[in-house]
Every structure is written in C-alpha cells, then in structure tokens.
C-alpha cells in the first residue's frame, strides 16, 4: 500500500474509511469493512485482494485483524446518530 509517510492525516483517513466503507460485493456485501470476519480477509489474502482502493482497504483490514489491532478502530466507529460507540 502506498502511503505518504510525511502526512499523518492521510493515515488517519485510511482508518476512518475502514469504519465507513461498505463491502460492495460477495458473501458480506453491505457489511462495513471493519466488521468483516478475519476468515474472509484470510481468504482474500490467499486468493489475492482486488485491485485499487478496495484491495488496499481489505489488505489493511487483514493486517489490523490478524495482528489484534481492532481496538484502534473502536474510537473511530460511529452510531448512526453520529455519537461514538
């Protein structure tokens, strides 16, 4: 994944996007990327992530979940009314 190491705002936006982006296809279509099961992300890791931004997001989510870092996303998640979980 290509990132600008000099701009932490970009890194924060990547994490925010993981809590707001909906899986557009497949078995878990309609689910937030941050809510995808690790087994599904492991399958993508074996078979290959899709190209582009979605692939980068899924790869990032795989790394987060496989390393037990989901707690990083918890403060970023929002209720539908805009309040933090």
C-alpha positions, 0 to 999 in steps of 0.5 A: 500500500502506498502511503505518504509517510510525511502526512499523518492525516492521510493515515488517519483517513485510511482508518476512518474509511475502514469504519465507513466503507461498505463491502460492495460485493460477495458473501458480506456485501453491505457489511462495513469493512471493519466488521468483516470476519478475519476468515474472509480477509484470510481468504482474500489474502490467499486468493489475492485482494482486488485491485485499487482502493478496495484491495488496499482497504481489505489488505489493511483490514487483514493486517489490523485483524490478524495482528489484534489491532481492532481496538484502534478502530473502536474510537473511530466507529460511529452510531448512526446518530453520529455519537461514538460507540 
